[in-house]
Amino acid sequence: MSGSPRAGVLLDRDGTIIVDTGYVGSVDRVEFIPGAIEAIAALNAAGIPVAVLTNQAGVARGRYDIADVQQVHKHMAAEMARAGAHVDRWLFCPYHPDGTVEAFARTSNDRKPAPGMALAAAKALNLDLAQCWVVGDSPADIGLARTIGARPLQVGSPAPLGPDVACFPDLAAAVRFILSDAETERPSAPVQAPVKFPAEQFHRADSFGGAYVTELSRAFATVDLEQISRAAKILGDAYTRDATVFACGNGGSASIANHLQCDHVKGVRTGTGLTSRVHSLSTNIELFSAIANDLGYEQVFEYQLQSLARPGDVLIAVSSSGSSANIVRAVDWANAHGMKTIALTGFSGGPSRRRATVSVHVDSTNYGVIEDTHQACMHLLAQYVRQSRMPAEAVATTTF
């Protein structure tokens, strides 16, 4: 296939497109999740390739055979066609190591989270897997996204299956997010292949440690210091005006947001007289879990901002991927309501990188390296503001 590799959507089947009632191996058991067909049609209309990648251990376990899987897919394709939707590639894995059918009772590189089916889809549809979205409801789907370097989107459950995993109630909501991301202008210049670390197995911790430090140094050097300067100006101005600075993040990024509250209140205040107003939206587990449970995980930060934030306040969004739905929604809400936004991102940066007022981006594909760099940026911003408000003679004699 000619042309540059493109972004696509890799969909799980059971629990994502159709209801997962367990071993759906016959047409009479196919029940489409409301909105799923229309969501696929929307991807088709946007020119985004769609592939279905599904583990079908029912074949290995003797519940049904390959012909039954093919018949189910034929039926699904026909139902989709009636609504103007289509899937560009149907792929399934019939293997499972605990199977009872000898021909299929083995491990397979095609079984998610292994990359076999995704690689086949990429070859058939000319996809750039690093720019693809993987949409599914299980750890295997999120694991597949991690394996191939794609962007994971989780459906059907409010609790994320991994750090920085964007969660949605259903495929329709996930596709709205994908289309919003795809509509954002992307750079036309050729994109360099991301640096992979580690790229090989290490057998000694000391050699891995040396390589990690080298990668951390390389990644930190990619941070645009002009963006750091712009972020510092926004924060310094907010603290002077007695505006509130909010921070948010998921997983490891949540710990950075929480730590930020400490350093940008206690640290900044010491020796400066500034009484900075800083709150982490990731720290109130009672409110956080109530919003996630009752309204959806994608609203946990936006909902808090609606009650607490005012025009002139600042939001610091920490997200390695920059694509988590709750992070993107918070950034968009803040931008629309008179707030300045600062995004700390890694990987491709996602929508957060492109939409924030200031983007502090780390060019890395390693979560630990990205989070270490974000933590350092958080510290240096706090210390810069602090020392800039102290008497010059005090700086030299103060422990930071």
C-alpha positions, 0 to 999 in steps of 0.5 A, spaced: 500 500 500 502 506 497 503 513 501 505 514 508 502 510 514 496 513 517 493 513 524 487 508 525 482 505 530 483 498 533 477 495 536 476 490 541 469 486 539 466 483 545 464 488 550 466 494 546 462 493 539 457 487 542 455 485 549 459 480 552 455 475 554 461 470 554 463 466 548 459 469 543 459 464 537 453 464 534 449 469 530 443 469 535 447 471 541 450 478 537 447 484 541 450 490 539 451 495 544 447 502 543 451 507 539 456 502 537 454 502 529 453 509 529 460 510 532 464 506 527 460 509 521 463 516 524 470 513 524 468 511 516 466 518 515 472 521 517 476 517 513 479 513 519 481 506 518 477 501 523 480 494 524 477 489 529 482 485 533 478 479 538 481 474 542 476 468 541 478 462 546 472 459 545 475 456 539 480 453 543 476 451 548 471 447 543 465 452 544 465 453 537 469 453 531 472 458 526 466 457 521 462 460 527 466 466 528 466 468 521 459 467 521 458 472 526 463 477 523 459 476 517 452 477 520 455 483 524 458 486 517 451 486 514 448 489 520 453 495 520 452 496 512 445 497 513 447 503 517 452 505 513 458 503 517 464 498 515 470 494 518 476 495 514 479 488 517 476 483 521 482 479 525 481 474 531 485 469 535 483 462 536 488 460 540 489 459 548 494 455 552 489 452 556 485 450 550 482 443 549 482 442 542 489 440 540 490 444 534 488 451 538 491 449 545 497 453 544 500 460 546 500 465 540 503 471 538 496 473 535 493 473 542 492 480 545 496 483 549 501 480 544 502 484 538 500 479 532 493 481 530 495 489 530 501 488 526 497 484 521 492 490 521 498 495 520 500 491 514 494 490 511 491 498 512 498 501 512 497 504 519 502 507 524 501 504 530 504 509 534 498 514 532 493 509 533 488 508 538 486 501 541 479 501 544 477 495 549 474 493 555 479 489 558 487 488 561 488 485 554 486 491 550 490 496 554 496 491 554 496 491 547 496 498 546 502 498 551 505 493 547 505 496 540 506 504 543 498 506 541 494 510 545 489 506 549 482 508 550 478 504 555 470 503 555 465 500 559 468 501 566 469 507 570 475 505 573 482 505 569 486 499 568 492 503 567 496 509 568 493 515 564 488 510 560 482 514 558 476 511 560 469 512 557 462 509 558 461 506 551 464 506 544 460 512 542 463 516 547 470 514 545 469 515 538 467 522 540 474 523 543 478 520 537 474 525 532 476 531 537 483 529 537 483 527 530 480 534 528 486 538 531 491 540 526 497 536 526 504 538 524 506 536 517 513 535 518 516 528 518 516 526 525 522 522 528 521 515 530 520 515 538 526 513 542 525 506 545 528 505 552 529 500 554 530 497 547 534 491 550 534 486 556 539 488 561 542 483 566 545 487 571 542 493 575 548 497 575 548 497 567 541 498 567 542 504 572 547 507 568 543 507 561 537 510 565 540 516 567 543 517 560 536 516 557 533 521 563 538 526 561 537 526 554 529 526 555 530 532 560 534 536 554 528 535 550 524 540 554 523 547 551 526 552 557 522 557 554 516 553 556 518 553 563 519 560 563 512 562 560 509 557 566 513 560 571 511 567 569 504 564 569 505 561 576 508 567 579 503 572 577 497 567 580 501 567 586 501 575 586 494 576 585 492 571 590 489 566 584 488 559 585 492 554 582 489 547 581 493 541 579 491 534 577 493 527 574 492 520 574 496 514 577 504 516 578 502 523 575 497 524 581 502 523 586 506 529 582 500 533 582 499 532 590 507 533 591 506 540 587 501 542 592 506 541 598 512 545 594 508 550 591 505 552 598 510 550 603 516 551 599 514 557 596 511 561 602 518 559 606 522 566 606 518 569 601 511 572 605 507 569 599 501 565 601 500 561 595 493 558 594 494 551 591 490 545 590 490 538 588 484 535 584 487 528 585 487 528 593 480 528 595 478 520 595 471 521 597 469 527 592 474 524 587 470 517 587 463 519 588 464 523 581 467 517 578 462 512 580 456 517 579 458 521 573 464 517 570 471 517 571 472 522 565 469 528 569 473 527 576 477 533 574 472 538 570 466 537 575 471 539 581 473 545 577 466 547 575 465 548 583 472 551 585 475 555 579 474 562 577 476 566 571 484 568 572 485 561 576 490 556 573 490 549 572 496 544 571 495 538 568 500 532 569 499 527 564 504 522 561 500 521 554 496 527 554 490 524 552 487 521 558 479 524 557 479 527 564 485 531 563 483 533 556 476 535 559 479 539 565 484 543 560 478 544 555 473 547 561 479 551 564 481 554 557 473 556 556 472 559 563 478 564 563 483 560 566 491 559 564 493 552 563 499 548 563 500 541 561 506 537 563 506 531 557 510 526 554 509 520 549 506 524 543 503 529 548 496 528 545 490 533 545 493 536 552 500 538 549 496 542 543 491 545 547 494 548 553 496 555 554 503 552 556 506 546 554 512 543 558 513 536 553 518 531 555 520 527 548 520 520 551 516 513 551 518 511 558 513 512 563 518 513 569 523 517 565 517 522 563 514 522 570 521 523 573 522 529 568 515 532 570 517 531 578 523 535 576 520 541 572 515 541 578 520 542 583 524 547 579 518 551 578 517 552 585 524 553 587 524 559 581 518 562 584 521 562 591 528 564 590 525 570 585 521 573 591 527 572 596 532 578 598 538 576 594 543 575 600 538 570 603 538 566 597 545 564 598 544 562 605 538 558 604 537 551 603 533 549 598 
